[in-house]
Amino acid sequence: MHRLDLGWRLIAVGPTVLFLLIFTVVPIVLMVVMSVHEVRWEGGAATWTWRGLANYAELGSNPFYDAALRNTFIFVIAAVLAEMFLGFALALLVSRLVRGRTLFLAVFLLPILIPAIVIGAIWKLMYNYDFGLFNDFVGLFGLPPQDWLGNANLALASVVLVDVWHWTAFCFLLLLAGLESLPQDVYEAARLDGASAWQELRHVTLPLMWPVILVTLVTRTLLAFKVFDEVYLLTQGGPGTATEVLSFTVFRVFFDDDREGFGSAMSISIILMVIALLLIGALATRRRGRTA
């Protein structure tokens, strides 16, 4: 009976494991191999030349990679912090609503349902120098129009704003689900003890919500780390390298520069960064669980 049960488990899990091996593990292994070679296409055939760690050594001296690394971390920190704060604030408000709850949910979740290409088109029009909504708004205060996407000092912040508008709904949805799953008897006890709204938030809601907050934070950080759509649709990494991010740099190296070996090395470095972020999140979760 035990062997039969084990056999059925292998049959059930086997296709999923095989799928992951074919479409995840094998490509990563091939990418590692490619990252230590220089790949050139001649006469329709690929020529592989051994380079060792030269591709990885080149990462430190590549100006696009340095700018992309810096911009990616700035983007992730700014966007994720804003999305977490706004998402949690909106979740708190909606969780306390009695009427109009469905309407607010529909409005807040709308941005995440819009395709990225549509979002890019909408925001590019709003950022337009001549007739964009933002320049019309600043004009009401007597300020001159701004080149939101063409000014190196404003471009990255403009892309961050688009990402915050797009992905705050994601944080809101996860945090709202966490808030609605909290035990209500704890709140009743806090109110009987005379706790104020701030004390209730600080000493009851936040400690109980910490696991959900951490999961949302790690998930959104990983997704923000892979940002590509907004940059590709709005700025193409410009002006200069002002909005160059890692995902767009990899795209540029692979498809514009046709340097598969160097692009693979860059991709492996990004994978290692993502793994590091996952480990940091796991360690933070374990440490929090021990101290709770």
C-alpha positions in Angstrom: 0.0 0.0 0.0 2.9 2.3 0.9 4.6 1.6 -2.4 1.4 2.2 -4.4 0.9 5.5 -2.6 4.4 6.6 -3.3 4.0 5.6 -7.0 0.9 7.8 -7.3 2.7 10.7 -5.7 5.5 10.4 -8.2 3.1 10.2 -11.1 1.3 13.3 -9.8 4.4 15.4 -9.1 6.6 14.0 -11.9 5.2 16.2 -14.7 5.6 19.4 -12.7 9.2 18.5 -11.7 9.9 17.7 -15.3 8.4 21.0 -16.5 10.5 22.9 -14.0 13.7 21.1 -15.0 13.1 21.7 -18.7 12.0 25.4 -18.5 13.9 26.6 -15.4 16.9 24.6 -14.5 18.1 23.7 -18.0 18.0 27.4 -19.2 19.8 28.6 -16.1 22.6 25.9 -16.6 22.9 26.9 -20.3 23.1 30.6 -19.3 25.9 29.8 -16.8 27.8 28.0 -19.6 27.2 30.8 -22.0 28.3 33.4 -19.5 31.9 32.1 -19.6 32.0 32.2 -23.4 31.8 34.8 -26.2 29.1 33.8 -28.6 29.1 35.1 -32.2 26.8 34.3 -35.0 28.5 33.7 -38.3 26.8 32.3 -41.4 23.8 31.4 -39.3 25.8 29.3 -36.8 26.9 30.2 -33.3 30.6 30.3 -32.6 31.5 29.8 -28.9 34.9 31.2 -27.7 36.0 30.5 -24.1 36.4 33.7 -22.0 36.4 32.3 -18.5 35.4 35.0 -16.0 36.2 37.9 -18.3 32.5 38.6 -18.9 32.0 38.9 -15.1 35.1 41.0 -14.7 33.7 43.4 -17.4 30.6 44.0 -15.3 32.5 46.3 -13.0 33.8 48.5 -15.8 30.6 48.7 -17.9 29.0 52.2 -17.5 25.6 50.9 -18.4 25.7 48.2 -15.8 26.9 50.5 -13.1 24.2 53.0 -13.8 21.6 50.3 -14.1 22.6 48.8 -10.8 22.4 52.2 -9.0 19.1 53.1 -10.7 17.5 49.7 -10.0 18.2 50.0 -6.2 17.0 53.6 -6.1 13.9 52.6 -8.0 13.2 49.5 -5.8 13.6 51.4 -2.5 11.5 54.4 -3.6 8.7 52.5 -5.4 8.3 49.7 -2.9 8.3 51.9 0.2 5.7 54.2 -1.3 3.6 51.3 -2.5 3.7 49.6 0.9 2.8 52.7 2.8 0.0 53.7 0.4 -1.2 50.1 0.2 -1.4 49.7 3.9 -3.1 53.0 4.4 -5.7 52.2 1.8 -6.2 48.7 3.3 -6.8 50.2 6.7 -9.4 52.6 5.3 -11.2 50.0 3.3 -11.2 47.4 6.1 -13.2 49.9 8.2 -15.7 50.8 5.6 -19.3 49.7 6.0 -20.8 51.1 2.8 -19.3 51.5 -0.6 -16.7 48.8 0.0 -17.2 47.1 -3.4 -16.9 50.5 -5.2 -13.6 51.3 -3.5 -12.2 47.9 -4.1 -13.0 48.2 -7.8 -11.4 51.6 -8.1 -8.3 50.7 -6.2 -7.7 47.4 -8.1 -8.3 49.0 -11.5 -4.6 50.0 -12.2 -3.3 46.5 -11.8 -5.8 45.2 -14.3 -4.8 47.6 -17.1 -2.2 46.1 -19.6 1.3 47.6 -19.3 1.2 48.9 -22.9 -1.9 50.9 -22.2 -0.4 52.3 -19.0 2.7 53.4 -20.9 0.6 55.2 -23.5 -1.6 56.9 -20.9 1.3 58.2 -18.8 3.4 59.2 -21.8 0.5 61.4 -22.8 0.2 62.9 -19.3 3.9 63.6 -19.2 3.9 65.3 -22.7 5.7 68.6 -22.6 3.2 70.5 -24.8 -0.2 69.2 -23.8 0.4 66.8 -20.9 -1.8 66.9 -17.8 1.2 67.4 -15.4 2.4 70.5 -17.2 -1.2 71.9 -17.2 -1.3 71.3 -13.5 2.0 73.0 -12.7 1.0 75.8 -15.0 -1.9 76.6 -12.6 0.8 77.7 -10.1 2.7 79.8 -12.5 5.5 77.3 -12.9 7.2 76.6 -16.3 6.5 73.3 -18.1 8.8 70.4 -17.3 10.3 67.8 -19.5 9.3 65.0 -17.2 10.8 62.1 -19.2 13.6 64.0 -20.9 15.1 65.7 -17.9 17.8 63.5 -16.2 16.8 64.9 -12.8 13.1 64.1 -13.2 13.0 61.0 -15.4 13.6 58.3 -12.8 11.2 59.9 -10.3 8.6 60.0 -13.1 9.0 56.3 -13.8 8.7 55.6 -10.1 5.4 57.5 -10.0 4.0 55.3 -12.8 5.1 52.1 -11.0 3.6 53.3 -7.7 0.3 54.1 -9.5 0.4 50.7 -11.2 1.4 48.4 -8.3 0.0 50.0 -5.1 -3.1 47.9 -5.8 -1.0 44.7 -5.5 0.2 45.7 -2.0 -3.3 46.9 -1.1 -4.9 43.6 -2.0 -2.5 41.4 0.0 -2.5 43.7 3.0 -6.3 44.0 3.0 -6.6 40.2 3.0 -4.2 40.1 6.0 -6.2 42.7 7.9 -9.4 40.9 7.4 -8.0 37.7 8.7 -6.9 39.2 12.1 -8.7 37.9 15.2 -11.3 40.4 16.3 -11.2 39.4 20.0 -7.7 41.0 20.3 -9.1 44.3 19.2 -12.1 44.0 21.6 -9.7 43.4 24.5 -7.6 46.4 23.5 -10.6 48.6 23.4 -11.7 47.4 26.8 -8.3 48.4 28.1 -8.8 51.9 26.8 -6.3 51.7 23.9 -6.4 54.7 21.4 -6.5 54.2 17.7 -2.8 54.9 17.4 -2.0 52.4 20.2 -4.2 49.8 18.6 -2.4 50.2 15.3 1.1 50.2 16.9 0.7 47.4 19.5 -2.0 45.2 17.9 -2.3 45.6 14.2 1.3 46.0 13.2 2.6 43.0 15.3 -0.2 40.7 14.0 0.3 41.9 10.4 4.1 41.6 10.4 4.1 38.2 8.5 1.8 39.5 5.8 3.7 42.8 5.6 7.0 40.9 5.2 5.7 38.6 2.6 4.2 41.5 0.6 7.4 43.5 1.0 9.6 40.7 -0.3 7.3 39.8 -3.1 6.9 43.3 -4.3 10.7 43.9 -4.0 11.4 41.0 -6.2 8.9 42.2 -8.8 10.2 45.7 -8.7 13.7 44.4 -9.1 12.6 43.1 -12.5 11.1 46.4 -13.7 11.1 46.6 -17.5 7.8 47.7 -18.9 7.7 51.2 -17.6 11.3 52.0 -18.7 10.9 50.4 -22.1 7.6 52.2 -22.8 8.4 55.6 -21.4 12.2 56.4 -21.6 14.1 53.6 -23.2 16.6 54.0 -20.4 17.2 57.7 -21.1 18.0 60.5 -21.1 21.5 59.1 -21.1 21.5 56.5 -18.4 19.1 58.3 -16.0 16.5 55.5 -16.1 18.7 52.6 -17.1 17.7 49.5 -15.0 19.1 46.0 -15.0 16.4 44.3 -16.9 16.5 46.9 -19.7 20.3 46.7 -19.8 20.1 42.9 -20.2 17.6 43.4 -23.0 19.9 46.0 -24.7 23.0 43.8 -24.4 21.2 40.7 -25.8 19.2 42.2 -28.6 20.9 45.5 -29.6 24.6 44.7 -28.9 24.2 40.9 -29.7 26.5 40.0 -26.9 25.0 36.8 -25.5 27.9 35.9 -23.3 28.1 39.2 -21.6 24.3 39.4 -21.3 24.3 35.9 -19.7 26.9 37.0 -17.2 24.8 40.0 -16.4 21.7 37.8 -16.0 23.5 35.5 -13.7 24.5 38.4 -11.5 20.9 39.5 -11.3 19.8 36.0 -10.4 22.3 36.0 -7.5 21.0 39.3 -6.3 17.4 38.0 -6.3 18.5 34.9 -4.4 20.3 37.2 -1.9 17.0 39.2 -1.5 15.1 35.9 -0.9 17.6 34.8 1.7 17.4 38.1 3.5 13.6 37.9 3.5 13.7 34.3 4.8 16.2 35.2 7.6 14.0 38.2 8.6 10.9 36.0 8.8 12.7 33.4 10.9 14.2 36.0 13.2 10.8 37.6 13.6 9.2 34.2 14.3 11.7 33.5 17.1 11.2 36.9 18.8 7.4 36.8 18.5 
